[in-house]
Amino acid sequence: MIPPNESFFGALQKKGVSRRRFIKFCTAMTATLALPSRYVAQVASALEKTKKPVLVWLQFQDCAGNSEAILRSSHPSVLEVVLDLLSWEYHEIIMAGAGHQAEAALQRVVKEEKGKYLAVVEGAIPLADDGVYCTVAGKTALSIAKEVCSNASATIAAGACAWYGGLVAASPNPTGAVGISEAVPEATVVNLGGCPQNPANTAAVLVHYLTFGELPAMDQYNRPLFAYGRIIHDQCERRAHFDAGRYTQEWGDEGHRKGWCLYKMGCKGPEATFNCPSVRFNDGTSWPVKAGHGCVGCGSYNFWETRSPFYDRLPNVPGFGADVTAGKIGIGITAAVAGATVVHGIASAIRDRMRTAPGPEKH
Ligand code: SF4
């Protein structure tokens, strides 16, 4: 952590992070935020001067996948920079303190940093039976969330479970699990959907907050538009195969080995929004479709219910009838396919030109 009298960049230099690597991080964050490159200097300048805000990371009904995602980041990038940008005061799986000592640290933040600290919530919050299905230090997750998040300047819901309950809230939802916005309606929340969320997006939200003093623009689900503003299908590297009618018909077939479109294998990319194709996971290495599996729409609201069965083909793709195209290819009506592909291409072009803002995701 940075001593109070030391600049953020000075601390990074002491850790061997060169200015070049720091600027590279700022450039990556600016790109993730979908800001023009001229903002790189502003981001770098703001981060260099920033006073570290305090951050607490709460874990409730979760698998720790979102913590793992951010802790596995490399570069000077996400983990190193974010850890140094913020005074990380409480995070169950990484903090040295334990027991009463750890809980005292959380209480100190709530009392002494009231209205100034940031909270990250990972996992769902059970409401059934007075919240007994998740307790930490003898307190229910609900009471902790109410105390911590209602006094935070902003709360980041990291992952599907913290957003709306995720897998934990899937039917029949025996613990009455909900997300942080429902549990603590008075909290200021930005939802980072995904299973897990992408740590680059978490870092970008924090960088935006530190650079501009406010949370980024959000959609109707309080998800940041820079990450959830575009349909995956429109960003996918397999899109040319979709447009040309080249589909994987079964796992391991020639089309699958050649990287053809996974629409027929149940890919939900045509209905889901997320920036996976551009940001990718594991420091930009890959994302599910690149790795050969269809998108399951994990960044969508209630995806365990609304996007399953994950391997069933979408019954139709709104706006351009690709289902018809794919079906016709399947039974070999070549002429019809050629016509449909042309019509689809025209419809896609018109749709892309008309799209100025993302429409609501289908539930
Ligand atoms: S259907 Fe899926 S694999 Fe095919 S282009 Fe769209 S997002 Fe990519």
Residues whose N, C-alpha, C, O or C-beta is under 5 A from the ligand:
A	BS01	SF4	I232 H233 C236 R238 R239 F242 C261 L262 Y263 C267 G269 P270 V289
